[in-house]
């Protein structure tokens, strides 16, 4: 599937490179995850919709198996409790720095304390473009025409690699064309006619990316190379381009004799480049050191994630720690992102840990990079490639990642603002109205898992999920009633459900709202739903509600259309909005 998928990605990766340069139900798991050596908490500042100031802090921590309650402290003062792995601290004083830590308890006894982390509130300078993670569109226009491309010396350069049909010796041949354009300003309408650098007929290039090497003053193109037929060549393609000059191929073979498919480059703080490559028929990940030109592997540094079948490898370095991210091979459907950390590329890496949520918010991890002082994660929602296409097709979902002492968190926000001064500013679509409130299930669950697991904020693949017991009544929908404990206007609802790769299932459901818990009004009719894993439901009803009722009518395999109640499992139900 990767060989088709990357055709959609090459232009997207190029855009991403430019932006980087300019700035507890027990169930079987696919991989084994273990807790960190140091239990840590992350803190991320965010806006609410309609606010100008960034004056809210989201806390995340890794759930501990021997804990059933967490107490949250700000500047030494207890501010709340949680049963899951997250907590929102709203309406803080602006222009202040706060220190947080979390204590874990089991049966009333403290068992651990998370290392504290600081976070600051602030007022952003200027207005950035706002991106909507529901549909992959910007809801604000660009404020001005800005230079694009790589600035090298006094010129801007744009490089592209495109799969085209070209006439060669009087015959039309399909292949990959590499071109260069330049501009004095980098603005639209100012670019030179694209100049051909190379044309490769009857081959396949995947995962294409361009990077500028300041040591050589040249631009490096990296790709996964395959012959036109088959998928067994498994070679790496590395070439360097002299601006306004020629393209020189450094490597077009298996790196140091190892098969290589999904790949990317990581550039360390000292400008040493490393190739990350899926190898051993995609079972493992190899890390190779490259020469100073970044076009030839010279040493196999390490082999990590052995036997885990990970793809889209990427590394980011934060505060002296390396974090390796990857997705699971799952066709066009979402998967749980995992990461592993180390202080030494050649040393021991931690066991893999889950991050984000069980479906990466209905997407597949693609890349991670810094934007100013913030860290963004681009994951791809492949809606146009599924049997039941989603309305807005293929587009990236952008998450915000935060790091602390080998622990990493990644959160979904409905909107992300690209701010020139600060970087990425997450914007939540209202307060989380259901987090740590109360919920009642109208049917028993498997193994007695309590219904409050669906409002605790924890929705990793290993988190608790509510699954209807096989002894529950059949033939009627099962139901949850959530008491938000106060009246509120609802702007968005998210539902996170279990995924079984290869048997992806859609939930048939309705969501209703009520003021008194007796008379309900339909908010969302999802009985014809075919989306899987993570639902972003926009609510436009202006009325206030206190109670929400979720009815599940069935779980259906999206490939075969048959009942798949055996895949049933609701991780999280989250409503966002404005309390009255």
Buried (B, 14 or more C-beta within 10 A) or exposed (E): EBEEBBEBBBEBBBEBBBBBBBBBBEBEEEBEBEBBEEBBBBBBBBBBBEEEBBBBBBBBBBBBEEBBBBBBBBEEEEBBEBBBBBBBBBEBEEEEEBEBBBBBBBEEEEBBBBBBBEBBBBEBEEEBBBBBBBBBEEEBEEEEEEBBBBBBEEBBBBBBBBBEEBEEEEEEEEBBBBBBBBBEEBBEEBBBEBEEBBBBBEBBBBBBBBBBBEEBEBBBBBBBBBEEEEEEBBBBBBBBBBBEEEBBEBBBBBBBEBBBBBBBBBBEEEEBBBBBBBBBEBBBBBBBBBBEBBBBBEEBBBBBBEEBBBBBBBBBBBEEBBBBBBBBBBBBBBBBBBBBBBEEBEEEBBEBBBBBBBBBBBBBBBBBBBBBEBBBBBBBBBBBBBEEBBEBBBBBBBBBBBBBBBBBBBBBBBBBBBBBEBBBBBBBBBBBBBBBBEBEBBBBBBEEBEBBBBBBBBBBBBBBBBBBBEEBEEEEBBBBBBBBBEBBBBBBBBBBBBBBBEEBBBBBBBBBBBBEEEEBEEBBEBEEBBBBBBBBBEBEBEEBBBBBBBBBBBBBBBBEEEEBBEBBBBBBBBBBBBBE
